[in-house]
Amino acid sequence: MDNVKNDHYYIQKIKQDLEFIVVHMQNVDLEQLEGGKRNAIY
């Protein structure tokens, strides 16, 4: 069976990714997030 990647696939993937972000950002405050940006290597 082919691995079909249609609109439904991508919508589900985006939804899963957003749910992951929400769960893992629950205990991160804005100051921590902004502090991480300043320490990031570009």
N, CA, C and O atoms as a Tripos MOL2 file, in Angstrom:
@<TRIPOS>MOLECULE
protein
  168   167    42     0     0
PROTEIN
NO_CHARGES

@<TRIPOS>ATOM
      1 N           0.8430   -1.1850    0.0000 N.3       1 MET1
      2 CA          0.0000    0.0000    0.0000 C.3       1 MET1
      3 C           0.8840    1.2430    0.0000 C.2       1 MET1
      4 O           1.8730    1.3170    0.7300 O.2       1 MET1
      5 N           0.5220    2.1970   -0.8110 N.am      2 ASP2
      6 CA          1.2860    3.4370   -0.9080 C.3       2 ASP2
      7 C           1.1020    4.2930    0.3400 C.2       2 ASP2
      8 O           0.0670    4.2460    1.0050 O.2       2 ASP2
      9 N           2.1210    5.0650    0.6330 N.am      3 ASN3
     10 CA          2.0590    6.0090    1.7480 C.3       3 ASN3
     11 C           1.5160    7.3300    1.2020 C.2       3 ASN3
     12 O           2.2820    8.1910    0.7670 O.2       3 ASN3
     13 N           0.2030    7.4810    1.2280 N.am      4 VAL4
     14 CA         -0.4540    8.6470    0.6500 C.3       4 VAL4
     15 C          -0.3880    9.8050    1.6390 C.2       4 VAL4
     16 O          -0.8140    9.6830    2.7880 O.2       4 VAL4
     17 N           0.1480   10.9230    1.1780 N.am      5 LYS5
     18 CA          0.2320   12.1200    2.0160 C.3       5 LYS5
     19 C          -0.6210   13.2000    1.3730 C.2       5 LYS5
     20 O          -0.1590   13.9760    0.5360 O.2       5 LYS5
     21 N          -1.8710   13.2260    1.7880 N.am      6 ASN6
     22 CA         -2.8090   14.2080    1.2610 C.3       6 ASN6
     23 C          -3.0800   15.2750    2.3160 C.2       6 ASN6
     24 O          -2.4190   15.3100    3.3550 O.2       6 ASN6
     25 N          -4.0450   16.1390    2.0490 N.am      7 ASP7
     26 CA         -4.3670   17.2210    2.9830 C.3       7 ASP7
     27 C          -4.6950   16.6950    4.3750 C.2       7 ASP7
     28 O          -4.2810   17.2830    5.3740 O.2       7 ASP7
     29 N          -5.4240   15.6070    4.4460 N.am      8 HIS8
     30 CA         -5.7920   15.0370    5.7520 C.3       8 HIS8
     31 C          -4.5480   14.6430    6.5390 C.2       8 HIS8
     32 O          -4.4640   14.8930    7.7410 O.2       8 HIS8
     33 N          -3.5990   14.0370    5.8720 N.am      9 TYR9
     34 CA         -2.3430   13.6340    6.5300 C.3       9 TYR9
     35 C          -1.6480   14.8520    7.1310 C.2       9 TYR9
     36 O          -1.2550   14.8330    8.2980 O.2       9 TYR9
     37 N          -1.4960   15.9140    6.3320 N.am     10 TYR10
     38 CA         -0.7760   17.0970    6.7950 C.3      10 TYR10
     39 C          -1.5270   17.8370    7.8920 C.2      10 TYR10
     40 O          -0.9060   18.3800    8.8060 O.2      10 TYR10
     41 N          -2.8380   17.8680    7.8180 N.am     11 ILE11
     42 CA         -3.6310   18.5000    8.8770 C.3      11 ILE11
     43 C          -3.4610   17.7320   10.1880 C.2      11 ILE11
     44 O          -3.2880   18.3410   11.2440 O.2      11 ILE11
     45 N          -3.5100   16.4230   10.1280 N.am     12 GLN12
     46 CA         -3.3110   15.6020   11.3330 C.3      12 GLN12
     47 C          -1.9110   15.7970   11.8960 C.2      12 GLN12
     48 O          -1.7380   15.8700   13.1130 O.2      12 GLN12
     49 N          -0.9140   15.8810   11.0270 N.am     13 LYS13
     50 CA          0.4690   16.0700   11.4670 C.3      13 LYS13
     51 C           0.6310   17.4120   12.1690 C.2      13 LYS13
     52 O           1.2670   17.4880   13.2210 O.2      13 LYS13
     53 N           0.0670   18.4600   11.6020 N.am     14 ILE14
     54 CA          0.1390   19.7850   12.2280 C.3      14 ILE14
     55 C          -0.5630   19.7670   13.5760 C.2      14 ILE14
     56 O          -0.0580   20.3290   14.5480 O.2      14 ILE14
     57 N          -1.7250   19.1250   13.6410 N.am     15 LYS15
     58 CA         -2.4660   19.0380   14.9030 C.3      15 LYS15
     59 C          -1.6470   18.3060   15.9660 C.2      15 LYS15
     60 O          -1.5830   18.7490   17.1130 O.2      15 LYS15
     61 N          -1.0250   17.1960   15.5930 N.am     16 GLN16
     62 CA         -0.1870   16.4450   16.5330 C.3      16 GLN16
     63 C           0.9960   17.2850   17.0040 C.2      16 GLN16
     64 O           1.3370   17.2780   18.1870 O.2      16 GLN16
     65 N           1.6140   18.0000   16.0850 N.am     17 ASP17
     66 CA          2.7610   18.8360   16.4390 C.3      17 ASP17
     67 C           2.3490   19.9450   17.4030 C.2      17 ASP17
     68 O           3.0620   20.2210   18.3680 O.2      17 ASP17
     69 N           1.2130   20.5790   17.1530 N.am     18 LEU18
     70 CA          0.7420   21.6350   18.0420 C.3      18 LEU18
     71 C           0.3880   21.0940   19.4200 C.2      18 LEU18
     72 O           0.6730   21.7380   20.4300 O.2      18 LEU18
     73 N          -0.2280   19.9230   19.4710 N.am     19 GLU19
     74 CA         -0.5550   19.3070   20.7590 C.3      19 GLU19
     75 C           0.7210   19.0020   21.5320 C.2      19 GLU19
     76 O           0.7710   19.2030   22.7450 O.2      19 GLU19
     77 N           1.7510   18.5200   20.8450 N.am     20 PHE20
     78 CA          3.0450   18.2380   21.4750 C.3      20 PHE20
     79 C           3.6300   19.5240   22.0650 C.2      20 PHE20
     80 O           4.1070   19.5320   23.2000 O.2      20 PHE20
     81 N           3.5910   20.5980   21.2960 N.am     21 ILE21
     82 CA          4.1380   21.8800   21.7620 C.3      21 ILE21
     83 C           3.3730   22.3690   22.9870 C.2      21 ILE21
     84 O           3.9880   22.7980   23.9640 O.2      21 ILE21
     85 N           2.0610   22.3120   22.9530 N.am     22 VAL22
     86 CA          1.2480   22.7790   24.0810 C.3      22 VAL22
     87 C           1.5680   21.9730   25.3380 C.2      22 VAL22
     88 O           1.7420   22.5510   26.4110 O.2      22 VAL22
     89 N           1.6470   20.6690   25.2210 N.am     23 VAL23
     90 CA          1.9310   19.8190   26.3850 C.3      23 VAL23
     91 C           3.3050   20.1300   26.9680 C.2      23 VAL23
     92 O           3.4580   20.2100   28.1870 O.2      23 VAL23
     93 N           4.2940   20.3030   26.1130 N.am     24 HIS24
     94 CA          5.6570   20.4800   26.5900 C.3      24 HIS24
     95 C           5.9960   21.9210   26.9470 C.2      24 HIS24
     96 O           7.0740   22.1820   27.4820 O.2      24 HIS24
     97 N           5.1080   22.8520   26.6660 N.am     25 MET25
     98 CA          5.3450   24.2550   27.0270 C.3      25 MET25
     99 C           4.5060   24.6930   28.2150 C.2      25 MET25
    100 O           4.5380   25.8680   28.5820 O.2      25 MET25
    101 N           3.7580   23.7880   28.8230 N.am     26 GLN26
    102 CA          2.8690   24.1550   29.9250 C.3      26 GLN26
    103 C           3.6150   24.7780   31.0980 C.2      26 GLN26
    104 O           3.0980   25.6920   31.7400 O.2      26 GLN26
    105 N           4.8120   24.3030   31.3850 N.am     27 ASN27
    106 CA          5.5450   24.7910   32.5530 C.3      27 ASN27
    107 C           6.6450   25.7810   32.1890 C.2      27 ASN27
    108 O           7.5230   26.0510   33.0080 O.2      27 ASN27
    109 N           6.6130   26.3190   30.9870 N.am     28 VAL28
    110 CA          7.6160   27.2900   30.5530 C.3      28 VAL28
    111 C           6.9730   28.6690   30.5360 C.2      28 VAL28
    112 O           5.9600   28.8840   29.8710 O.2      28 VAL28
    113 N           7.5730   29.6020   31.2750 N.am     29 ASP29
    114 CA          7.0110   30.9490   31.2540 C.3      29 ASP29
    115 C           7.6760   31.7770   30.1550 C.2      29 ASP29
    116 O           8.6850   31.3650   29.5830 O.2      29 ASP29
    117 N           7.1140   32.9230   29.8710 N.am     30 LEU30
    118 CA          7.5750   33.7600   28.7670 C.3      30 LEU30
    119 C           9.0210   34.2130   28.9680 C.2      30 LEU30
    120 O           9.7840   34.2910   28.0050 O.2      30 LEU30
    121 N           9.4050   34.5130   30.2180 N.am     31 GLU31
    122 CA         10.7780   34.9480   30.4750 C.3      31 GLU31
    123 C          11.7730   33.8320   30.1510 C.2      31 GLU31
    124 O          12.8410   34.1040   29.6020 O.2      31 GLU31
    125 N          11.4440   32.5900   30.4810 N.am     32 GLN32
    126 CA         12.3180   31.4660   30.1360 C.3      32 GLN32
    127 C          12.4420   31.3430   28.6310 C.2      32 GLN32
    128 O          13.5330   31.1210   28.1060 O.2      32 GLN32
    129 N          11.3340   31.4860   27.9450 N.am     33 LEU33
    130 CA         11.3320   31.3530   26.4960 C.3      33 LEU33
    131 C          12.1720   32.4570   25.8600 C.2      33 LEU33
    132 O          12.9770   32.1920   24.9670 O.2      33 LEU33
    133 N          11.9880   33.6880   26.3160 N.am     34 GLU34
    134 CA         12.7690   34.8090   25.7820 C.3      34 GLU34
    135 C          14.2430   34.6450   26.1310 C.2      34 GLU34
    136 O          15.1050   34.9740   25.3160 O.2      34 GLU34
    137 N          14.5470   34.1460   27.3140 N.am     35 GLY35
    138 CA         15.9400   33.9160   27.7030 C.3      35 GLY35
    139 C          16.6060   32.8880   26.8100 C.2      35 GLY35
    140 O          17.7930   33.0000   26.5030 O.2      35 GLY35
    141 N          15.8530   31.8970   26.3980 N.am     36 GLY36
    142 CA         16.3870   30.8660   25.5130 C.3      36 GLY36
    143 C          16.7340   31.4250   24.1550 C.2      36 GLY36
    144 O          17.6840   30.9730   23.5160 O.2      36 GLY36
    145 N          15.9620   32.4160   23.7030 N.am     37 LYS37
    146 CA         16.2550   33.0370   22.4030 C.3      37 LYS37
    147 C          17.6040   33.7620   22.4440 C.2      37 LYS37
    148 O          18.3840   33.6980   21.4950 O.2      37 LYS37
    149 N          17.8620   34.4480   23.5510 N.am     38 ARG38
    150 CA         19.1020   35.2020   23.6370 C.3      38 ARG38
    151 C          20.3130   34.2990   23.6930 C.2      38 ARG38
    152 O          21.4030   34.6930   23.2770 O.2      38 ARG38
    153 N          20.1380   33.0910   24.2040 N.am     39 ASN39
    154 CA         21.2530   32.1560   24.3180 C.3      39 ASN39
    155 C          21.3920   31.2450   23.1090 C.2      39 ASN39
    156 O          22.3160   30.4340   23.0500 O.2      39 ASN39
    157 N          20.4970   31.3670   22.1570 N.am     40 ALA40
    158 CA         20.5300   30.4920   20.9870 C.3      40 ALA40
    159 C          21.6750   30.8840   20.0640 C.2      40 ALA40
    160 O          22.0350   32.0560   19.9540 O.2      40 ALA40
    161 N          22.2320   29.8900   19.4140 N.am     41 ILE41
    162 CA         23.3000   30.1180   18.4360 C.3      41 ILE41
    163 C          22.6630   30.1490   17.0610 C.2      41 ILE41
    164 O          21.9550   29.2170   16.6790 O.2      41 ILE41
    165 N          22.9060   31.1990   16.3280 N.am     42 TYR42
    166 CA         22.3270   31.3390   14.9860 C.3      42 TYR42
    167 C          23.3530   31.0560   13.9390 C.2      42 TYR42
    168 O          23.0540   31.1240   12.7460 O.2      42 TYR42
@<TRIPOS>BOND
     1     1     2 1
     2     2     3 1
     3     3     4 2
     4     3     5 am
     5     5     6 1
     6     6     7 1
     7     7     8 2
     8     7     9 am
     9     9    10 1
    10    10    11 1
    11    11    12 2
    12    11    13 am
    13    13    14 1
    14    14    15 1
    15    15    16 2
    16    15    17 am
    17    17    18 1
    18    18    19 1
    19    19    20 2
    20    19    21 am
    21    21    22 1
    22    22    23 1
    23    23    24 2
    24    23    25 am
    25    25    26 1
    26    26    27 1
    27    27    28 2
    28    27    29 am
    29    29    30 1
    30    30    31 1
    31    31    32 2
    32    31    33 am
    33    33    34 1
    34    34    35 1
    35    35    36 2
    36    35    37 am
    37    37    38 1
    38    38    39 1
    39    39    40 2
    40    39    41 am
    41    41    42 1
    42    42    43 1
    43    43    44 2
    44    43    45 am
    45    45    46 1
    46    46    47 1
    47    47    48 2
    48    47    49 am
    49    49    50 1
    50    50    51 1
    51    51    52 2
    52    51    53 am
    53    53    54 1
    54    54    55 1
    55    55    56 2
    56    55    57 am
    57    57    58 1
    58    58    59 1
    59    59    60 2
    60    59    61 am
    61    61    62 1
    62    62    63 1
    63    63    64 2
    64    63    65 am
    65    65    66 1
    66    66    67 1
    67    67    68 2
    68    67    69 am
    69    69    70 1
    70    70    71 1
    71    71    72 2
    72    71    73 am
    73    73    74 1
    74    74    75 1
    75    75    76 2
    76    75    77 am
    77    77    78 1
    78    78    79 1
    79    79    80 2
    80    79    81 am
    81    81    82 1
    82    82    83 1
    83    83    84 2
    84    83    85 am
    85    85    86 1
    86    86    87 1
    87    87    88 2
    88    87    89 am
    89    89    90 1
    90    90    91 1
    91    91    92 2
    92    91    93 am
    93    93    94 1
    94    94    95 1
    95    95    96 2
    96    95    97 am
    97    97    98 1
    98    98    99 1
    99    99   100 2
   100    99   101 am
   101   101   102 1
   102   102   103 1
   103   103   104 2
   104   103   105 am
   105   105   106 1
   106   106   107 1
   107   107   108 2
   108   107   109 am
   109   109   110 1
   110   110   111 1
   111   111   112 2
   112   111   113 am
   113   113   114 1
   114   114   115 1
   115   115   116 2
   116   115   117 am
   117   117   118 1
   118   118   119 1
   119   119   120 2
   120   119   121 am
   121   121   122 1
   122   122   123 1
   123   123   124 2
   124   123   125 am
   125   125   126 1
   126   126   127 1
   127   127   128 2
   128   127   129 am
   129   129   130 1
   130   130   131 1
   131   131   132 2
   132   131   133 am
   133   133   134 1
   134   134   135 1
   135   135   136 2
   136   135   137 am
   137   137   138 1
   138   138   139 1
   139   139   140 2
   140   139   141 am
   141   141   142 1
   142   142   143 1
   143   143   144 2
   144   143   145 am
   145   145   146 1
   146   146   147 1
   147   147   148 2
   148   147   149 am
   149   149   150 1
   150   150   151 1
   151   151   152 2
   152   151   153 am
   153   153   154 1
   154   154   155 1
   155   155   156 2
   156   155   157 am
   157   157   158 1
   158   158   159 1
   159   159   160 2
   160   159   161 am
   161   161   162 1
   162   162   163 1
   163   163   164 2
   164   163   165 am
   165   165   166 1
   166   166   167 1
   167   167   168 2
@<TRIPOS>SUBSTRUCTURE
     1 MET1         2 RESIDUE 1 A MET
     2 ASP2         6 RESIDUE 1 A ASP
     3 ASN3        10 RESIDUE 1 A ASN
     4 VAL4        14 RESIDUE 1 A VAL
     5 LYS5        18 RESIDUE 1 A LYS
     6 ASN6        22 RESIDUE 1 A ASN
     7 ASP7        26 RESIDUE 1 A ASP
     8 HIS8        30 RESIDUE 1 A HIS
     9 TYR9        34 RESIDUE 1 A TYR
    10 TYR10       38 RESIDUE 1 A TYR
    11 ILE11       42 RESIDUE 1 A ILE
    12 GLN12       46 RESIDUE 1 A GLN
    13 LYS13       50 RESIDUE 1 A LYS
    14 ILE14       54 RESIDUE 1 A ILE
    15 LYS15       58 RESIDUE 1 A LYS
    16 GLN16       62 RESIDUE 1 A GLN
    17 ASP17       66 RESIDUE 1 A ASP
    18 LEU18       70 RESIDUE 1 A LEU
    19 GLU19       74 RESIDUE 1 A GLU
    20 PHE20       78 RESIDUE 1 A PHE
    21 ILE21       82 RESIDUE 1 A ILE
    22 VAL22       86 RESIDUE 1 A VAL
    23 VAL23       90 RESIDUE 1 A VAL
    24 HIS24       94 RESIDUE 1 A HIS
    25 MET25       98 RESIDUE 1 A MET
    26 GLN26      102 RESIDUE 1 A GLN
    27 ASN27      106 RESIDUE 1 A ASN
    28 VAL28      110 RESIDUE 1 A VAL
    29 ASP29      114 RESIDUE 1 A ASP
    30 LEU30      118 RESIDUE 1 A LEU
    31 GLU31      122 RESIDUE 1 A GLU
    32 GLN32      126 RESIDUE 1 A GLN
    33 LEU33      130 RESIDUE 1 A LEU
    34 GLU34      134 RESIDUE 1 A GLU
    35 GLY35      138 RESIDUE 1 A GLY
    36 GLY36      142 RESIDUE 1 A GLY
    37 LYS37      146 RESIDUE 1 A LYS
    38 ARG38      150 RESIDUE 1 A ARG
    39 ASN39      154 RESIDUE 1 A ASN
    40 ALA40      158 RESIDUE 1 A ALA
    41 ILE41      162 RESIDUE 1 A ILE
    42 TYR42      166 RESIDUE 1 A TYR
